[in-house]
């Protein structure tokens, strides 16, 4: 990963002085707390009470995974590095000599080693020990540990996790635990002050502040996220976004970044949506959603004009899945879905959200625009596959692990797969830092990470998340008709 950088305090001090000088009015009386007086004078918010109230309910989450050791006592990651040395240096990497197994103890091939996997944040939502965090914080973990601000640590049970909304619920054994106050994310406004509390880079109970930049960013199929300028970094995932009333109005989940670190834009899951998922996870261990079985995109302006629509809104159907509820009800390619049960579809992403809230087996009246006129179609909604990711269109953001190496990737379209004669992989949209130095360029197709084949952006992100980000990553890259392995070093090396 990129090395941590600490900025001189002089720069920070200069910034603070400049801010305090704007609109400053000299106090008329001596105050025992000049900092508080200055903040009050210029109208800056004081977050101390919020932190004192909510901080004890914010927890640090660390996860571990069990690594199966092979007969020579090495792990799968060791074998990946062996392959790297063999291909690029013509010789295997030295392996420590295996020690004889003492009598009565397990042989190497039977051994498992529990190793640290990652850290994140969360917050307690009930006094009996339910904890809310991100699904990606606990995904793939063998054990999950929750540490409170009073240094108590609990082994947690994963009650359930929903990858589509990136929400997970944990349970720890405790009573009368501190808990947060849940707010109403529907009432938030762009421009209002908020704070985030979490464990960036494993620094427990770090507080950062900013404002809400936008309240409904379309970055996912099921959730319109809250955009803020609050500093959020690796380790903040799963922590609360808190308003000035001390209420949690979001769950910090994503950042927009070219480097893997904070660049001024972060995203949080609206707490109203998160709590709906929490209730299903607590009661059933999973989230049940409705499913139509269509691929859809936003309606381009020129298409809207050609079809006789007054506005470019709705969901344009590009594909109807064989055997799906939509096919059985008569939905056709080229239809524009305008309403579901009377609710207008402004953009394509609205379709998944509205249908997802319909109970499987229920009826949905879908209004489609077809051949110059509107038509109502009644569809019996099926249950969406809980594990299968929803159909995506367009570019996918690279995960932080990929950004460490300067890789910006997206899913391949079916046409790109045919042209490249591949069945899977990801296409490189941009190469920076380590990727650029290794000779990679836009248009290259990555089909393998070390010994792991990747068929799409999701699998690529999962493979990259498992590697040591301080060492070179070995990628199988296809350019034209030639495929070759390329070693990419982290950008900071």
C-alpha positions as CSV (number, residue, x, y, z in Angstrom):
1,X,0.0,0.0,0.0
2,X,1.0,3.6,-0.4
3,X,3.2,4.8,2.5
4,X,1.5,6.8,5.2
5,X,2.4,10.5,5.0
6,X,2.1,13.0,7.9
7,X,1.9,16.6,7.0
8,X,3.7,19.2,9.0
9,X,1.6,20.8,11.8
10,X,2.7,24.2,10.6
11,X,0.6,23.8,7.4
12,X,-2.4,22.7,9.5
13,X,-2.0,25.6,11.9
14,X,-1.8,28.1,9.0
15,X,-5.0,26.8,7.6
16,X,-6.8,27.0,10.9
17,X,-5.6,30.6,11.5
18,X,-6.8,31.7,8.0
19,X,-10.3,30.1,8.7
20,X,-10.5,31.8,12.1
21,X,-9.6,35.1,10.7
22,X,-12.5,35.2,8.3
23,X,-15.3,37.3,9.8
24,X,-13.6,37.3,13.2
25,X,-15.0,39.7,15.8
26,X,-12.8,40.5,18.8
27,X,-14.3,39.2,22.1
28,X,-15.5,41.9,24.5
29,X,-14.5,40.0,27.6
30,X,-11.8,37.6,28.6
31,X,-12.8,33.9,28.2
32,X,-11.3,31.0,29.9
33,X,-11.5,29.0,26.7
34,X,-10.4,31.2,23.8
35,X,-10.6,28.4,21.2
36,X,-14.3,27.8,22.0
37,X,-14.9,31.6,22.0
38,X,-13.3,31.9,18.6
39,X,-15.3,29.0,17.2
40,X,-18.5,30.4,18.6
41,X,-17.8,33.9,17.3
42,X,-17.4,32.8,13.7
43,X,-20.2,30.3,13.9
44,X,-18.2,27.1,13.5
45,X,-19.8,24.0,14.9
46,X,-18.6,22.3,18.1
47,X,-18.6,18.5,17.8
48,X,-17.4,17.7,21.3
49,X,-20.8,16.8,22.7
50,X,-21.6,14.6,19.7
51,X,-18.4,12.7,20.1
52,X,-18.9,12.2,23.9
53,X,-22.5,11.0,23.2
54,X,-21.9,8.7,20.3
55,X,-18.3,7.7,20.6
56,X,-18.7,4.9,23.2
57,X,-21.1,3.1,20.8
58,X,-18.6,3.1,17.9
59,X,-16.5,-0.1,17.8
60,X,-13.4,-1.3,16.1
61,X,-13.8,-4.6,14.1
62,X,-10.9,-6.8,13.2
63,X,-11.2,-10.0,11.3
64,X,-9.0,-13.1,10.8
65,X,-9.0,-16.0,8.3
66,X,-7.7,-19.5,8.5
67,X,-4.9,-20.3,6.0
68,X,-4.4,-23.9,5.1
69,X,-0.8,-24.9,5.2
70,X,0.5,-27.3,2.5
71,X,2.7,-30.3,3.1
72,X,5.9,-28.1,3.1
73,X,4.3,-25.8,5.7
74,X,3.7,-23.0,3.2
75,X,0.5,-21.2,2.4
76,X,-1.2,-20.6,-1.0
77,X,0.2,-17.1,-1.0
78,X,3.7,-18.5,-0.6
79,X,3.1,-20.7,-3.7
80,X,2.1,-17.7,-5.7
81,X,5.3,-15.9,-4.9
82,X,7.2,-19.1,-5.8
83,X,5.6,-19.0,-9.2
84,X,6.5,-15.3,-9.5
85,X,10.2,-16.1,-8.7
86,X,10.3,-19.1,-11.1
87,X,8.9,-17.2,-14.0
88,X,10.9,-14.0,-13.6
89,X,14.1,-15.1,-12.1
90,X,14.4,-18.7,-13.3
91,X,14.8,-20.0,-9.8
92,X,12.4,-20.8,-6.9
93,X,12.3,-18.6,-3.9
94,X,14.2,-20.1,-1.0
95,X,11.9,-22.0,1.4
96,X,12.8,-22.5,5.1
97,X,13.8,-26.1,5.8
98,X,10.9,-28.1,7.1
99,X,11.3,-29.2,10.7
100,X,10.3,-32.7,11.8
101,X,6.9,-33.0,13.3
102,X,6.9,-33.9,17.0
103,X,5.2,-37.1,17.9
104,X,1.5,-36.7,18.6
105,X,1.2,-33.4,16.9
106,X,-0.6,-32.6,13.6
107,X,1.4,-33.1,10.4
108,X,1.9,-29.9,8.2
109,X,-0.8,-30.9,5.8
110,X,-3.3,-30.9,8.6
111,X,-2.3,-27.5,10.1
112,X,-4.3,-24.3,9.8
113,X,-3.0,-20.9,10.7
114,X,-5.2,-18.0,11.7
115,X,-3.9,-14.8,10.3
116,X,-5.1,-11.2,10.4
117,X,-7.4,-10.3,7.5
118,X,-8.5,-6.7,7.9
119,X,-9.9,-4.0,10.1
120,X,-13.0,-1.9,10.0
121,X,-15.6,0.0,12.1
122,X,-19.1,-0.5,13.3
123,X,-21.6,0.8,15.8
124,X,-23.9,-0.7,18.4
125,X,-27.6,-0.3,17.6
126,X,-29.1,-2.1,20.6
127,X,-28.1,-2.5,24.2
128,X,-28.2,-6.3,23.9
129,X,-25.3,-6.3,21.5
130,X,-26.4,-6.0,17.9
131,X,-23.7,-4.2,15.8
132,X,-24.1,-2.7,12.3
133,X,-21.2,-2.7,9.9
134,X,-20.4,-3.2,6.2
135,X,-20.7,-6.6,4.5
136,X,-17.3,-6.2,2.9
137,X,-15.7,-5.7,6.4
138,X,-16.6,-9.3,7.4
139,X,-16.8,-11.0,4.0
140,X,-14.6,-14.1,3.9
141,X,-13.6,-13.8,7.6
142,X,-13.1,-16.9,9.7
143,X,-13.4,-15.0,13.0
144,X,-14.7,-11.5,13.8
145,X,-13.7,-9.5,16.9
146,X,-15.3,-6.3,18.2
147,X,-13.5,-3.9,20.5
148,X,-15.2,-1.2,22.5
149,X,-13.7,2.1,23.5
150,X,-13.3,0.8,27.1
151,X,-10.9,-1.8,25.6
152,X,-13.3,-4.7,26.1
153,X,-13.1,-7.1,23.2
154,X,-15.8,-9.6,22.2
155,X,-15.9,-12.5,19.7
156,X,-18.8,-11.7,17.4
157,X,-21.2,-13.8,15.5
158,X,-22.2,-12.7,12.0
159,X,-26.0,-12.7,12.1
160,X,-26.2,-12.0,8.3
161,X,-24.7,-9.9,5.5
162,X,-26.2,-8.5,2.4
163,X,-23.6,-7.8,-0.3
164,X,-25.9,-5.8,-2.6
165,X,-26.4,-3.1,0.0
166,X,-23.1,-3.7,1.8
167,X,-24.8,-4.1,5.2
168,X,-23.9,-6.7,7.8
169,X,-25.2,-7.4,11.3
170,X,-23.1,-8.8,14.1
171,X,-24.0,-10.0,17.6
172,X,-21.8,-9.8,20.7
173,X,-22.7,-11.1,24.2
174,X,-23.3,-8.1,26.3
175,X,-26.0,-6.2,28.2
176,X,-26.6,-2.5,28.8
177,X,-24.1,-1.6,26.1
178,X,-23.8,1.9,24.8
179,X,-25.8,2.4,21.6
180,X,-26.3,5.1,19.0
181,X,-29.4,7.0,18.3
182,X,-30.9,6.2,14.8
183,X,-31.9,9.3,12.8
184,X,-34.0,9.8,9.6
185,X,-31.9,9.9,6.4
186,X,-34.9,11.1,4.4
187,X,-34.7,14.5,6.2
188,X,-31.1,15.3,5.5
189,X,-30.1,18.3,3.4
190,X,-27.1,19.0,1.3
191,X,-24.8,21.5,3.1
192,X,-25.5,20.3,6.7
193,X,-22.7,19.4,9.0
194,X,-21.9,15.8,9.8
195,X,-19.1,13.8,11.4
196,X,-17.7,10.3,11.0
197,X,-16.3,8.2,13.7
198,X,-14.2,5.1,12.9
199,X,-10.9,3.4,12.8
200,X,-9.0,4.6,9.7
201,X,-5.7,2.7,9.4
202,X,-6.6,1.0,12.7
203,X,-6.6,4.3,14.6
204,X,-9.5,3.7,17.0
205,X,-12.2,6.3,17.5
206,X,-10.9,8.9,15.0
207,X,-13.3,11.7,14.4
208,X,-13.6,13.6,11.1
209,X,-16.1,16.3,10.0
210,X,-17.5,17.8,6.9
211,X,-20.8,18.5,5.1
212,X,-23.3,16.5,3.1
213,X,-22.5,17.1,-0.6
214,X,-25.5,15.4,-2.1
215,X,-28.2,13.1,-0.7
216,X,-29.0,10.6,-3.5
217,X,-26.0,9.6,-5.6
218,X,-26.7,6.7,-7.9
219,X,-23.6,4.5,-7.3
220,X,-25.4,1.2,-6.8
221,X,-28.4,-0.8,-8.0
222,X,-30.3,-0.8,-4.7
223,X,-29.1,2.2,-2.8
224,X,-28.9,5.9,-3.6
225,X,-25.9,6.8,-1.4
226,X,-25.2,10.0,0.7
227,X,-22.2,11.9,-0.7
228,X,-20.1,13.8,1.8
229,X,-16.7,15.5,2.0
230,X,-15.9,13.9,5.4
231,X,-12.5,12.3,5.4
232,X,-13.0,8.5,5.2
233,X,-10.1,6.1,4.7
234,X,-9.5,2.3,4.9
235,X,-10.7,1.2,8.3
236,X,-13.6,3.7,8.4
237,X,-15.9,1.2,6.6
238,X,-18.9,0.4,8.6
239,X,-18.7,3.4,10.9
240,X,-21.5,5.9,11.5
241,X,-22.2,9.2,9.8
242,X,-23.7,11.4,12.5
243,X,-25.7,14.7,12.2
244,X,-25.6,17.7,14.5
245,X,-28.4,16.2,16.6
246,X,-26.2,13.2,17.5
247,X,-28.3,10.8,15.3
248,X,-26.8,8.3,12.9
249,X,-28.0,9.1,9.4
250,X,-25.6,6.9,7.4
251,X,-23.1,4.0,7.3
252,X,-19.8,5.0,5.8
253,X,-19.1,2.6,3.0
254,X,-17.2,3.8,-0.1
255,X,-14.8,6.4,-1.3
256,X,-14.0,7.7,-4.8
257,X,-10.3,7.4,-5.2
258,X,-7.5,7.1,-7.8
259,X,-4.9,6.2,-5.2
260,X,-6.7,4.0,-2.7
261,X,-6.9,6.8,-0.1
262,X,-9.3,9.7,0.6
263,X,-9.6,12.3,-2.2
264,X,-12.4,14.5,-0.9
265,X,-15.4,12.4,-1.8
266,X,-17.0,9.7,0.4
267,X,-20.3,7.8,0.4
268,X,-22.6,6.5,3.1
269,X,-25.5,4.1,3.0
270,X,-28.7,5.9,4.2
271,X,-29.6,4.7,7.6
272,X,-33.3,4.2,6.7
273,X,-32.3,1.7,4.0
274,X,-29.7,0.1,6.2
275,X,-32.2,-0.5,9.0
276,X,-34.7,-2.1,6.7
277,X,-31.9,-4.6,5.7
278,X,-31.0,-5.0,9.4
279,X,-34.5,-6.2,10.3
280,X,-34.5,-8.8,7.6
281,X,-31.1,-10.0,8.5
282,X,-32.1,-10.3,12.2
283,X,-35.3,-12.2,11.4
284,X,-34.3,-14.4,8.5
285,X,-30.5,-14.1,8.1
286,X,-30.9,-12.9,4.5
287,X,-32.7,-10.2,2.5
288,X,-35.5,-11.2,0.1
289,X,-36.0,-9.1,-3.0
290,X,-38.3,-9.1,-6.0
291,X,-37.0,-9.9,-9.4
292,X,-38.3,-9.3,-13.0
293,X,-35.4,-10.6,-15.1
294,X,-34.5,-7.8,-17.4
295,X,-31.3,-5.8,-18.4
296,X,-32.0,-2.1,-18.6
297,X,-30.3,1.2,-19.2
298,X,-31.3,4.9,-19.0
299,X,-33.2,6.2,-22.0
300,X,-30.9,8.2,-24.3
301,X,-32.3,11.5,-25.4
302,X,-32.2,10.6,-29.1
303,X,-33.9,7.3,-28.4
304,X,-36.7,9.1,-26.4
305,X,-37.3,11.4,-29.4
306,X,-37.3,8.5,-31.8
307,X,-39.9,6.6,-29.8
308,X,-42.1,9.6,-29.3
309,X,-41.5,10.1,-25.6
310,X,-41.9,13.6,-24.2
311,X,-39.0,13.1,-21.8
312,X,-35.9,10.9,-21.6
313,X,-36.9,9.0,-18.5
314,X,-37.7,5.4,-17.7
315,X,-35.8,2.1,-18.1
316,X,-35.1,0.9,-21.6
317,X,-35.1,-2.9,-21.8
318,X,-32.1,-4.3,-23.6
319,X,-32.5,-7.9,-22.7
320,X,-35.3,-10.2,-21.3
321,X,-33.9,-13.2,-19.4
322,X,-35.2,-16.6,-20.7
323,X,-37.8,-18.0,-18.4
324,X,-38.0,-14.9,-16.3
325,X,-41.2,-13.3,-14.9
326,X,-40.8,-10.5,-17.4
327,X,-40.6,-12.9,-20.4
328,X,-43.6,-14.9,-19.1
329,X,-45.7,-11.7,-18.8
330,X,-44.8,-10.4,-22.3
331,X,-42.1,-7.7,-21.7
332,X,-40.1,-7.2,-24.9
333,X,-36.7,-5.8,-25.9
334,X,-37.2,-2.2,-26.7
335,X,-39.9,-1.5,-24.2
336,X,-39.5,1.5,-21.9
337,X,-40.7,0.8,-18.4
338,X,-42.2,4.0,-17.1
339,X,-44.0,3.0,-14.0
340,X,-44.3,0.1,-11.5
341,X,-47.5,0.0,-9.4
342,X,-48.0,3.6,-10.3
343,X,-44.6,4.8,-9.1
344,X,-42.7,6.6,-11.9
345,X,-39.3,5.2,-13.0
346,X,-37.1,8.3,-13.6
347,X,-33.9,6.4,-14.2
348,X,-33.0,2.8,-15.0
349,X,-31.6,2.2,-11.5
350,X,-35.0,3.0,-10.0
351,X,-36.4,-0.2,-11.5
352,X,-34.3,-2.5,-9.3
353,X,-35.0,-0.5,-6.2
354,X,-38.8,-0.5,-6.6
355,X,-39.1,-4.1,-7.8
356,X,-36.7,-5.2,-5.1
357,X,-39.1,-4.0,-2.4
358,X,-42.0,-6.1,-3.8
359,X,-42.5,-9.4,-2.0
360,X,-41.8,-12.4,-4.2
361,X,-45.0,-13.9,-5.4
362,X,-46.7,-10.5,-5.4
363,X,-48.2,-8.8,-8.5
364,X,-46.6,-5.8,-10.1
365,X,-48.4,-3.6,-12.7
366,X,-45.7,-2.4,-15.1
367,X,-46.5,0.4,-17.5
368,X,-44.4,0.2,-20.6
369,X,-44.1,2.4,-23.7
370,X,-44.2,0.3,-26.8
371,X,-44.6,1.4,-30.4
372,X,-45.9,4.8,-29.6
373,X,-48.3,4.0,-26.8
374,X,-48.4,3.1,-23.1
375,X,-49.5,-0.4,-22.0
376,X,-50.0,-2.0,-18.6
377,X,-48.5,-5.5,-18.0
378,X,-49.2,-7.5,-14.9
379,X,-46.1,-9.5,-13.7
380,X,-45.8,-12.0,-10.9
381,X,-42.6,-11.1,-9.2
382,X,-40.1,-13.8,-8.4
383,X,-37.3,-13.9,-5.8
384,X,-33.9,-12.5,-6.7
385,X,-31.0,-14.8,-6.2
386,X,-29.5,-13.6,-2.9
387,X,-25.9,-14.5,-3.9
388,X,-25.9,-13.5,-7.5
389,X,-24.9,-9.9,-8.1
390,X,-27.4,-7.8,-10.0
391,X,-26.9,-7.1,-13.6
392,X,-24.5,-4.2,-14.1
393,X,-24.1,-1.9,-17.0
394,X,-21.3,0.5,-17.7
395,X,-17.9,0.9,-15.9
396,X,-17.2,-0.5,-12.5
397,X,-15.0,1.4,-10.0
398,X,-11.7,-0.3,-9.1
399,X,-11.4,-1.4,-5.5
400,X,-8.8,0.2,-3.3
401,X,-6.5,-2.8,-3.6
402,X,-6.4,-2.3,-7.4
403,X,-5.8,1.4,-6.9
404,X,-2.6,0.7,-4.9
405,X,-1.1,-0.6,-8.2
406,X,-2.6,2.2,-10.4
407,X,-5.2,0.0,-12.0
408,X,-8.5,1.3,-13.2
409,X,-10.7,-1.5,-14.6
410,X,-14.2,-2.3,-15.8
411,X,-16.2,-5.3,-16.9
412,X,-15.9,-6.5,-20.5
413,X,-18.9,-6.1,-22.7
414,X,-20.1,-9.1,-24.7
415,X,-18.8,-7.4,-27.8
416,X,-15.4,-6.9,-26.3
417,X,-15.2,-10.5,-25.2
418,X,-16.0,-11.7,-28.8
419,X,-13.4,-9.3,-30.3
420,X,-10.7,-10.4,-27.9
421,X,-11.7,-14.1,-28.1
422,X,-12.0,-14.4,-24.3
423,X,-14.8,-15.7,-22.0
424,X,-14.0,-13.4,-19.1
425,X,-11.6,-10.9,-17.6
426,X,-11.6,-7.2,-17.1
427,X,-10.5,-4.4,-19.4
428,X,-8.0,-1.7,-18.2
429,X,-9.5,1.7,-18.5
430,X,-6.5,3.6,-17.3
431,X,-3.0,2.7,-16.1
432,X,-1.2,4.9,-13.6
433,X,1.7,4.6,-11.1
434,X,3.0,1.0,-10.9
435,X,0.7,-0.2,-13.7
436,X,2.0,2.4,-16.1
437,X,5.7,1.7,-15.1
438,X,5.1,-2.0,-15.9
439,X,4.0,-1.1,-19.4
440,X,0.3,-1.6,-19.1
441,X,-2.0,0.6,-21.1
442,X,-5.7,1.2,-21.6
443,X,-7.4,-1.6,-23.6
444,X,-5.3,-4.4,-22.0
445,X,-7.4,-7.3,-20.8
446,X,-6.5,-8.9,-17.4
447,X,-7.6,-12.5,-17.1
448,X,-5.6,-13.8,-14.1
449,X,-4.2,-12.6,-10.8
450,X,-1.3,-14.9,-9.9
451,X,-3.0,-18.3,-10.3
452,X,-6.6,-17.1,-9.9
453,X,-8.7,-16.7,-13.1
454,X,-11.0,-13.7,-13.0
455,X,-14.1,-13.4,-15.2
456,X,-15.4,-10.0,-14.1
457,X,-14.7,-6.9,-11.9
458,X,-16.1,-8.5,-8.8
459,X,-13.8,-11.6,-9.0
460,X,-10.9,-9.3,-9.9
461,X,-11.5,-7.2,-6.7
462,X,-11.8,-10.3,-4.6
463,X,-8.5,-11.7,-5.9
464,X,-6.7,-8.4,-5.4
465,X,-8.0,-8.1,-1.9
466,X,-6.3,-11.3,-0.9
467,X,-2.8,-10.4,-2.0
468,X,0.0,-8.6,-0.1
469,X,-0.3,-5.1,-1.4
470,X,3.3,-4.3,-0.4
471,X,4.6,-6.9,-2.9
472,X,4.4,-7.1,-6.7
473,X,1.2,-8.6,-8.2
474,X,1.5,-11.0,-11.1
475,X,-1.1,-10.4,-13.8
476,X,-1.9,-12.4,-17.0
477,X,-2.5,-9.6,-19.6
478,X,-3.8,-10.0,-23.1
479,X,-3.0,-7.4,-25.7
480,X,-4.1,-8.2,-29.2
481,X,-3.4,-11.9,-29.8
482,X,-0.6,-12.1,-27.3
483,X,-1.0,-13.0,-23.6
484,X,1.9,-12.6,-21.1
485,X,2.5,-12.3,-17.4
486,X,3.3,-8.8,-16.1
487,X,4.6,-8.1,-12.6
488,X,3.2,-4.8,-11.3
489,X,4.7,-3.2,-8.3
490,X,2.8,-1.0,-5.8
491,X,2.8,2.7,-6.9
492,X,4.8,3.8,-3.9
493,X,7.7,1.5,-4.7
